Amino acid sequence: MSTPSRDAMTRLVQIQNGAQRRVALVAEPQLRLLRDFTSVHALATAAITAEESLARWVQTLVTTETLDYDAVYSGRSDWRLLAPIDHPADPARCLVSGTGLTHLGSAQNRAAMHGKSDAELTDSMRMFRWGLEGGRPAPGAVGRAPEWFYKGNGTILRAPGEPLDVPPYASDGGEEAEIAGVYLIDSSGRPFRLGMASANEFSDHKFEKTNYLNLAGSKIRTCSIGPELVVDPDFNSVPGTVRIERAGQAVWSKEILTGDAGMCHSLANIEHHHFKFETHRRPGDLHVHYYGACALSFGDGVEIADGDLMIVQFSNFGRALRNPLRVLRAAHTPVIVQALA
């Protein structure tokens, strides 16, 4: 498979107008529509079959049809943005997951670890230290396994602009500004990284805080990526910003930094420990994997309210990912299981 030039990164979006779907190449301030394929999943499957890089494959499919990106992005067009990846035939064939304790963290975390014995370390800090010690193995070697969590299948992915929900059973909801990798398993079981996207992993931090064993349940929430899939990004060191707006005014913002150079687990190590499981290499499956956050508004004592807008933007990853928070007001009532006796 040939390797694309990195002189100009390829950025893709998926868009929909009623029953019509298209894939488009971002060429600011326009979107250039592609022919033949209505999903990135189908587009990438064809590129793998043709043994061609996705970036080069896209260039063979670009048409002269264009759309005003500003109008689509702002909601003034009949076309609307979808998540930049999905499994159109079966959303359950998309696994959404993530890796935690990946970033080098704050001075506070380092101070908490300093001088502590193994018996005194929390499980989280012990795992974090293992990542510092063994998360960046030499080429060809296997490093320490990072923390891994499940978020759900493709039904929990939300498009840019769509709300992320705090369900009735949740304690709260809060942003986690990250970059996520997008992967496709080919017909022989080989994982291919299609690209990366700005991401809001969105979790229930209050529930998790009550006991770290609640991490698993706190993660099964809606989340979002996009609006653009960056096919060949530079992931070494990626600066960004995350902001919470309420009624058009910023109530919290922070400069953030992610990327391979600032993480205790290398990207290669994260990918190995995700795809080492045979069940994660099922032909035709998609994977969206969050790489971890380095700052949270919750950590600064900010509680996001219904209607607040969460905004995530990373340098060279296209336009900002924007999602409002929505608190679902229904009562939390028991789910009754019917016995099939």
Secondary structure, 3 states (H helix, E strand, C coil): CCCCCCCCCCEEEEEEECCEEEEEEEECCEEEEECCCCCHHHHHHHHHHCCCCHHHHHHCCEEEEEEEHHHHHHCCCCCEECCCCCCCCCHHHEEEEEEECCECCCHHHHHHHCCCCCCCCCHHHHHHHHHHHHCCCCCCCCCCCCEEEEEEEHHHEECCCCCEEECCCCCCCECCEEEEEEEEECCCCCEEEEEEEEEECCECHHHHHHCHHHHHHHHCCCEEECCCEECCCCCCCEEEEEEEEECCEEEEEEEEEECHHHECCCHHHHHHHHHCCHHHCCCCCEEEEECCCCCCCHHHCCCCCCCCEEEEEECCCCCCEEEEEEECCCCCCCCCCCCCC
